[in-house]
């Protein structure tokens, strides 16, 4: 088992607030971004959390990929987002596609700053 796991924490996102609160809008865009990156969506789940005293509820958007998964979690009251892109490289190296998808996700939210990490998973021998 080999793969690439990318994560990003986005702060002070300057996108239209709807990207942080509209699950259908974000979900549709995520599926399109997956396809544009050359990955294959096989299922999806988009959930909006209830409003709180701090403001509108956030979203969890998950796209199950033939190659693994993409997850987006939003915190509109903080203008923050966490991203998770994981691809298995069993049948071929999908790393470039995963990085392209992560770049598209980060651009969508237009954060003031990000913290990104990359982890090679599994035994390469």
C-alpha positions, 0 to 999 in steps of 0.5 A: 500500500502506497499513497500520498496524504495531503492536508491543509489548514486555511485561515481568514478565508476571503471567499464568498461566504456561501462557499463556507455554508452552502453544502450543495454549492460546495459539494457540486464544485468539489466533484467538478474539481475532482474530475478536473484533476483527473481523479474519479469520484465514486460517491459523495456526502455533503452535510451542513451543521446547524447554526450556533450562537456564533453564526451559521453552521459549517459544512463537511463535504466528502468525496469518495474517490476510486483512488481514496478520498477528499474531505473539506470541513468549514468553520464560517464563524472563523473563516477557516477550512481544513482540507484532506486529500488522500490518494492510493498509488497502488494502480499508478502514481496519482500524486500529481493529480492530488497536488493539483486538486489540493491547489484548486481547493486552496484557491477556491477559499482564498485564505490569507494564510495556510499550513500545509503538510504532505505525508507519503504513506505505506512501504515503498519497497 
